[in-house]
Amino acid sequence: MENSIKKIPKCIGIIMDGNRRWAKEQGLTSLEGHKKGYEKMRQVIKWVKEAGIDEVIFFALSTENWNRAEEEIAYLLNLFRHALSNEFDSLKRNEVKVKIIGDRTRFPKDIEEMMSKVEADTANFKTTVVLAMSYGGRDEILNAVRKIAQEKTNEEILGMTEQDFSNYLYTEGISDPDMIIRPGGEKRLSGFLTWQSVYSELFFLDTYWPAFSKEEFLNILEEFSIRQRRHGK
């Protein structure tokens, strides 16, 4: 299958959806579903690297997710702590660069410090894993507008290009996703990469994220390779 894929995307986005519904169908708790979702992310990072994809952006926590039950939020925060601390050696060994995007001010101080450390210590690697945490597409655009208003004159603002604006987004230095995959049965982007996704190829799956298979991943890459992307031309 891999040998038949003619065109590999440079950057992909993944909305990790369906952890809780998968857990419910398995007779497990929502928290166990999140744990399985984390394990699936670790697997997919390996598939991405094997496929030769340079960048992958995972939607890990939206700005709206903070409204969930306190027990679930506390579990997710501890899962982030575990990932940021225990995965470090594996990331370095596999030469994976980590970048974290979103509103970090909502996280506890220790997690903020872990985020900064893992970014600094993996900065020179090529394969890039981006974690969108406390992220919302509209929030990202508003944040960029506020920065621009603080730093630029009216004349400079009027002369800005799309690329100039992109440099104020959380994803500065990261490619726009060539495609976005959403398991879980929903057919919407839910605020994921609102600015960056305008020409992304979209793939929606009924499979829940913890059950997402390598075969499905390779099939998506195969379909992507034969789609014609005209970018409005």
Secondary structure as UniProt FT lines:
FT   HELIX           2..4
FT   STRAND          11..15
FT   HELIX           19..25
FT   TURN            26..27
FT   HELIX           30..51
FT   STRAND          55..62
FT   HELIX           64..67
FT   HELIX           70..86
FT   HELIX           88..93
FT   TURN            94..95
FT   STRAND          96..101
FT   HELIX           104..106
FT   HELIX           109..121
FT   TURN            122..124
FT   STRAND          127..135
FT   HELIX           137..151
FT   HELIX           154..158
FT   HELIX           162..166
FT   TURN            167..168
FT   TURN            170..173
FT   STRAND          179..182
FT   TURN            190..199
FT   STRAND          201..204
FT   HELIX           209..211
FT   HELIX           214..226
FT   TURN            231..232
//
